[in-house]
Amino acid sequence: ISWVKWDDVCKPKKDGGLGVRDLRRTNISLLAKWRWKLLHPEEELWKDIVVAKYGSGVVGRSNLGDELMTVNYMMILVSF
């Protein structure tokens, strides 16, 4: 078994990595995308279901760790 740092695995192939996407960043970007869709005013059935299940607070902010992060802040995180 060869042990390799996750950072090295996520490097592009041209830089000696395996080209695997960073799962944390990918997850945050997908969550930000869904949050963005929730914030848009179009009426869609899936939005009504999410709000009915989790409450209207799911649209505004999300508690990630100890900080409250808005969609804009999550998008900034994804860009790094």
C-alpha positions in Angstrom: 0.0 0.0 0.0 1.3 3.4 -0.9 0.2 6.3 1.3 -0.3 9.6 -0.6 -1.5 13.0 0.7 -5.0 13.9 -0.5 -3.7 17.2 -1.7 -1.3 15.3 -4.0 -4.2 13.1 -5.3 -6.2 16.3 -6.1 -3.5 17.9 -8.1 -3.9 18.1 -11.9 -2.2 15.2 -13.8 0.2 17.7 -15.5 1.4 18.6 -12.0 2.0 15.0 -10.9 -1.4 14.3 -9.3 -4.2 12.0 -10.2 -6.6 14.8 -11.2 -9.3 13.8 -8.7 -11.6 16.6 -7.8 -11.4 17.9 -4.2 -14.6 16.4 -2.7 -15.0 19.1 -0.1 -15.0 21.9 -2.7 -17.2 20.0 -5.0 -19.7 19.4 -2.2 -19.7 23.1 -1.2 -20.1 24.2 -4.8 -23.1 21.8 -5.3 -24.7 23.0 -2.1 -24.2 26.6 -3.2 -25.8 25.8 -6.6 -28.9 24.3 -4.9 -29.1 27.2 -2.5 -28.9 29.6 -5.4 -31.8 27.7 -7.1 -33.8 27.9 -3.8 -33.3 31.7 -3.6 -34.7 32.4 -7.1 -38.4 33.3 -7.1 -39.6 30.8 -9.7 -42.3 28.5 -8.3 -41.2 24.9 -8.5 -42.6 21.8 -6.8 -39.3 20.6 -5.4 -38.8 24.0 -3.6 -42.2 23.6 -1.9 -41.3 20.1 -0.8 -37.9 21.2 0.6 -39.4 24.2 2.5 -42.3 22.0 3.8 -39.8 19.4 5.1 -37.1 21.7 6.5 -38.9 25.0 7.0 -38.5 28.4 5.4 -35.2 28.9 7.3 -33.4 26.5 4.9 -33.5 29.2 2.2 -31.7 32.0 4.0 -28.7 30.8 5.8 -27.0 27.6 6.7 -25.0 26.7 9.7 -21.7 25.2 8.5 -19.5 24.6 11.5 -19.5 27.4 13.9 -20.2 30.2 11.4 -23.2 31.2 9.5 -22.5 31.3 5.8 -24.5 33.0 3.2 -24.6 31.8 -0.4 -22.2 34.5 -1.5 -19.6 33.5 1.2 -19.9 29.8 0.1 -19.3 30.8 -3.5 -16.2 32.7 -2.4 -14.9 29.6 -0.6 -15.4 27.5 -3.7 -13.3 29.9 -5.8 -10.2 29.2 -3.7 
